[in-house]
Amino acid sequence: MNKKGSVIVISGPSGSGKGTTVEAMLKERPELKLSISATTRAPRPGEVDGKNYFFLTKDEFESKVKNGEMLEYACYCGNYYGTPKDYVERCTENGDDIILEIDVQGGAQVEKIIEDAVSIFLIPPNKESLEKRLRGRGTEAEEVILQRLEQAQQELEYAPEYDYVVVCGEMSKCVSDIFSIIDTDKLKSKNMSEYIKENF
């Protein structure tokens, strides 16, 4: 019997290093699965349905929301984005640990539905490093950077809703801290009950 996999929620404000952290995690533990989001936006050149995203029509997406088939969703620039419940459940039933790299509001939504999800909130070492990261992208106007900084400040208020807060400074330390959390969670008595049943 396959032991059920874990749902690992990785969130944090813009500039916290979510994408880079998840990339480093997958490189170190390739057996981890990354959740595939659903979207109503059109595929970009080279994007494959079921690999980059699940591409849905607006009607299909809204129907899934209505039927409770989305763990979380949001609307950006007129398009829906969300996490399909069935894909996550298939992975965990198969014994795979799955990472949901989502925004702070999405993470809070997932926790209400999947009570045993491991939720991790990433923060940069300090305000100065957050600003440096946002400016370091070199792709946005000053006005946009100031908006992002203000938004990040508001998003930090979600931190207490998460199980763990990890400082994303030195990448190898950050990834090591997250793996320690994941591995420790598996040893909780409720997660070991199946092992005890099978072996004793």
Phi, psi and omega in degrees: 000130178287135174284137182298138179283167181262151171259120183247114181265122176246115180228174177162163180293163176305130181091004181279345178098022182304306184300313181295321180295312181298320178301315180294322178297315182292330179290320182282325179231082184298342180287344176293144177257147175253128181299142177259126180277157172258148179212156176260359178284158181289147178297141174274161180307130178091346180283140184243132178296132180087354177242303178276314178209165163264113183271119183238158172281166179300319180297317179298316182296312182296327177295318179296320178298313181300322182272008179070029183264006176245131177289323178200156176201162178206164179245123178236128175049042176082000178241145176274145172225140179193174181252113180290129182297317186296324181294315180297316181295320178300316181297312183291324178295332179279357179091005181272141171276132184237134180262131172251107178265100188223167181288170189296323179292319178299318179299319179295323178295317182298318182300328180288332183267316180252094187295331182265014175296146176265108185256127185235126181254119181269137174229147174288166183302325180195178183297322182297317181290328176297313180296320180298317180296315181294322179285330183295338179296328177062023185245353187236150179289159181306318182299319180292319179299316180296323177295317180295321178296318179294318179296317180300320179299318179291321182293332179299337180292344179279346185310316181297344180279352182261157180291320185224151173239126181240133177278122181262085177250269177284121191301315183296325178291317180299311181296319179298319179298318181294317179296325177298318179297311182299313183293322179292321181301324180295339182267003175301146185304320181294331180277345180261356185299322180295318179300315181298315180302317184285332188251352182228000000 
